Amino acid sequence: MEHAASHGMTQDPDAFRSTSTSLLFRVKAQEPQAWNRLVHLYAPLVYGWCRRAQLQDADAEDVSQEVLTAVASHLAEFRRDRPEDTFRGWLWTICRRKIIDHWRWRARHDIAPGGSDAQQQLVQLPEDESVSLSSDWFPADEQLRVIRRALELLREEFEERTWQAFWRMAVLGQTAAEIARDLGMTKHTVRQAKYRVMRRLKLELEGLADLPDTRL
């Protein structure tokens, strides 16, 4: 992380701690702003799932809020005891339950599409996000979108040249040599810039998402 003084900012204890522990840890510890960061990362994902379940926009918003409320209440229960245990899978389990509750409520109250249509929606819901990662329900780039949103939050922690070196190498796939030439850096410094941002990103998402081996 860049020294805060380089941005004309002071580093308070909470800010320092936020760069020393994962976002998941900070949310569980109820640290200020941590929950808002988690919502920024995952609310669009939840809303997308609700829309794929054929919920109308307003209903998708309502169910998304119910999901996030449940997450806030039960986050302490989330564990990654096995390799297949993922935060996204745990989140989908909660979301699926809330979507089912929604369609059952519509069926009981005979609200269009209701009836057999609502029952059909229940049948079509995938049981487990891990079995259909390449399907329309769980696009392969969903986790990448979460990572990109995390990078948006982290960008202000780095000097612009450091960020540009990282972005051009890790995201755009440019070589260290061409980046070094354009930014007036050494190839070693370019690689170090990428390493520093990736290390910070990995720490932020520890327990929440795994970084891909390929480009971001």
C-alpha positions as CSV (number, residue, x, y, z in Angstrom):
1,M,0.0,0.0,0.0
2,E,1.2,3.5,-0.7
3,H,2.0,5.8,2.2
4,A,-1.1,7.9,3.0
5,A,1.1,11.0,3.1
6,S,1.7,10.7,-0.6
7,H,-2.0,11.5,-1.1
8,G,-2.1,14.2,1.5
9,M,-4.1,12.0,3.9
10,T,-3.6,10.8,7.4
11,Q,-3.8,7.1,8.3
12,D,-6.1,6.4,11.2
13,P,-6.1,3.1,13.1
14,D,-9.3,1.8,11.5
15,A,-7.9,2.5,8.0
16,F,-4.6,0.7,8.8
17,R,-6.5,-2.3,10.2
18,S,-8.7,-2.4,7.1
19,T,-5.6,-3.0,5.0
20,S,-4.3,-5.7,7.3
21,T,-7.3,-8.0,7.5
22,S,-9.7,-9.4,5.1
23,L,-13.0,-7.8,4.3
24,L,-14.8,-10.9,5.6
25,F,-13.0,-10.6,8.9
26,R,-13.9,-6.9,9.2
27,V,-17.5,-7.5,8.4
28,K,-17.8,-10.2,11.1
29,A,-16.0,-7.8,13.5
30,Q,-18.6,-5.2,12.6
31,E,-16.1,-2.6,11.6
32,P,-17.4,0.6,10.1
33,Q,-17.9,0.7,6.4
34,A,-17.0,-3.0,6.0
35,W,-20.6,-4.1,5.4
36,N,-21.1,-1.4,2.8
37,R,-18.1,-2.7,0.9
38,L,-19.5,-6.2,1.0
39,V,-22.8,-5.0,-0.3
40,H,-21.1,-3.1,-3.1
41,L,-19.4,-6.4,-4.1
42,Y,-22.3,-8.8,-3.9
43,A,-25.6,-6.9,-4.2
44,P,-25.4,-6.8,-8.1
45,L,-24.8,-10.6,-8.0
46,V,-27.8,-11.3,-5.9
47,Y,-30.0,-9.0,-8.0
48,G,-28.9,-10.8,-11.1
49,W,-29.9,-14.1,-9.7
50,C,-33.3,-12.7,-8.8
51,R,-33.9,-11.4,-12.3
52,R,-32.9,-14.8,-13.8
53,A,-35.6,-16.3,-11.6
54,Q,-38.0,-14.2,-13.6
55,L,-38.7,-11.7,-10.7
56,Q,-39.8,-8.3,-11.9
57,D,-37.5,-5.4,-11.1
58,A,-39.3,-4.2,-7.9
59,D,-39.6,-7.8,-6.6
60,A,-36.0,-8.5,-7.4
61,E,-35.0,-5.4,-5.4
62,D,-37.1,-6.5,-2.5
63,V,-35.9,-10.1,-2.5
64,S,-32.3,-8.9,-2.8
65,Q,-32.8,-6.8,0.3
66,E,-34.2,-9.8,2.1
67,V,-31.1,-11.8,1.1
68,L,-28.7,-9.2,2.3
69,T,-30.6,-8.9,5.6
70,A,-30.3,-12.7,6.0
71,V,-26.6,-12.5,5.2
72,A,-26.0,-9.8,7.8
73,S,-27.8,-11.9,10.4
74,H,-26.1,-15.2,9.7
75,L,-22.6,-14.2,8.3
76,A,-21.0,-15.5,11.5
77,E,-22.2,-19.0,10.5
78,F,-20.3,-19.0,7.1
79,R,-17.3,-21.4,7.1
80,R,-14.9,-22.6,4.5
81,D,-14.1,-26.0,6.0
82,R,-13.9,-27.7,2.7
83,P,-12.4,-26.6,-0.7
84,E,-15.9,-26.7,-2.2
85,D,-17.3,-24.3,0.4
86,T,-17.5,-20.9,-1.2
87,F,-19.0,-17.6,-0.1
88,R,-20.8,-17.4,-3.5
89,G,-22.3,-20.9,-2.9
90,W,-23.4,-20.0,0.6
91,L,-24.9,-16.8,-0.7
92,W,-26.8,-18.7,-3.5
93,T,-28.3,-21.0,-0.9
94,I,-29.8,-18.0,1.0
95,C,-30.9,-16.4,-2.3
96,R,-32.5,-19.5,-3.6
97,R,-34.5,-19.9,-0.3
98,K,-35.7,-16.3,-0.5
99,I,-36.7,-16.7,-4.2
100,I,-38.6,-19.9,-3.4
101,D,-40.4,-18.0,-0.6
102,H,-41.3,-15.3,-3.0
103,W,-42.8,-17.6,-5.7
104,R,-44.7,-19.6,-3.0
105,W,-46.2,-16.4,-1.7
106,R,-47.3,-15.4,-5.2
107,A,-48.8,-18.8,-5.8
108,R,-50.7,-18.7,-2.5
109,H,-52.1,-15.3,-3.3
110,D,-52.8,-16.1,-7.0
111,I,-50.7,-13.2,-8.2
112,A,-49.7,-13.3,-11.8
113,P,-47.8,-15.2,-13.1
114,G,-48.8,-17.3,-10.0
115,G,-50.3,-20.8,-10.0
116,S,-48.6,-23.4,-12.2
117,D,-46.2,-20.7,-13.6
118,A,-44.9,-20.0,-10.1
119,Q,-44.5,-23.7,-9.5
120,Q,-42.6,-24.0,-12.7
121,Q,-40.2,-21.3,-11.5
122,L,-39.5,-23.3,-8.4
123,V,-38.7,-26.4,-10.4
124,Q,-36.2,-24.5,-12.6
125,L,-34.1,-23.1,-9.8
126,P,-30.7,-24.8,-9.7
127,E,-30.0,-26.6,-6.5
128,D,-26.3,-25.7,-6.3
129,E,-24.4,-22.9,-8.1
130,S,-21.3,-25.2,-8.2
131,V,-22.9,-27.6,-10.7
132,S,-23.8,-25.0,-13.3
133,L,-21.0,-22.4,-13.4
134,S,-21.1,-22.2,-17.2
135,S,-24.9,-21.9,-17.5
136,D,-27.0,-18.8,-18.0
137,W,-27.8,-19.0,-14.3
138,F,-24.2,-18.7,-13.2
139,P,-22.1,-17.0,-15.9
140,A,-18.4,-17.9,-15.8
141,D,-17.5,-14.2,-15.4
142,E,-19.6,-13.6,-12.3
143,Q,-16.7,-13.9,-9.9
144,L,-14.6,-11.8,-12.2
145,R,-17.2,-9.0,-11.9
146,V,-16.9,-9.2,-8.1
147,I,-13.1,-8.9,-8.3
148,R,-13.4,-5.9,-10.6
149,R,-15.7,-4.2,-8.1
150,A,-13.2,-5.0,-5.4
151,L,-10.5,-3.3,-7.4
152,E,-12.7,-0.2,-7.7
153,L,-12.7,0.0,-3.9
154,L,-8.9,-0.5,-3.6
155,R,-7.8,1.9,-6.3
156,E,-7.6,4.9,-4.1
157,E,-5.0,3.2,-1.9
158,F,-2.3,3.3,-4.6
159,E,-0.5,6.0,-6.5
160,E,-1.7,6.4,-10.0
161,R,1.5,5.1,-11.7
162,T,1.5,2.0,-9.5
163,W,-2.1,1.4,-10.4
164,Q,-1.6,1.9,-14.1
165,A,1.3,-0.5,-14.1
166,F,-0.8,-3.1,-12.3
167,W,-3.8,-2.6,-14.5
168,R,-2.0,-2.7,-17.8
169,M,-0.1,-5.9,-16.8
170,A,-2.8,-7.8,-14.9
171,V,-5.9,-6.7,-16.8
172,L,-4.8,-5.6,-20.3
173,G,-2.1,-8.2,-20.6
174,Q,0.7,-5.9,-21.6
175,T,4.3,-6.8,-21.1
176,A,6.5,-5.4,-18.3
177,A,8.9,-4.0,-21.0
178,E,6.3,-1.8,-22.8
179,I,4.7,-0.7,-19.5
180,A,8.1,0.3,-18.1
181,R,8.9,2.3,-21.3
182,D,5.6,4.2,-21.3
183,L,5.5,4.9,-17.5
184,G,9.2,5.6,-17.0
185,M,9.7,2.6,-14.7
186,T,11.9,-0.4,-14.6
187,K,10.5,-3.8,-15.5
188,H,11.2,-4.9,-11.9
189,T,9.2,-1.9,-10.6
190,V,6.3,-2.8,-12.9
191,R,6.2,-6.4,-11.7
192,Q,6.4,-5.1,-8.1
193,A,3.4,-2.9,-8.7
194,K,1.4,-5.8,-10.0
195,Y,2.5,-7.9,-7.0
196,R,1.5,-5.2,-4.5
197,V,-2.0,-4.7,-5.8
198,M,-2.6,-8.4,-6.3
199,R,-1.4,-9.1,-2.7
200,R,-3.8,-6.4,-1.4
201,L,-6.7,-7.7,-3.5
202,K,-6.1,-11.3,-2.3
203,L,-6.1,-10.1,1.3
204,E,-9.3,-8.1,0.8
205,L,-11.2,-11.1,-0.8
206,E,-9.7,-13.8,1.5
207,G,-12.6,-16.1,2.3
208,L,-14.9,-14.4,-0.2
209,A,-13.5,-15.1,-3.7
210,D,-10.5,-16.8,-5.2
211,L,-8.5,-15.0,-7.8
212,P,-8.3,-16.6,-11.3
213,D,-5.1,-17.8,-12.7
214,T,-5.7,-15.9,-15.9
215,R,-5.9,-12.1,-16.4
216,L,-8.4,-10.1,-14.5
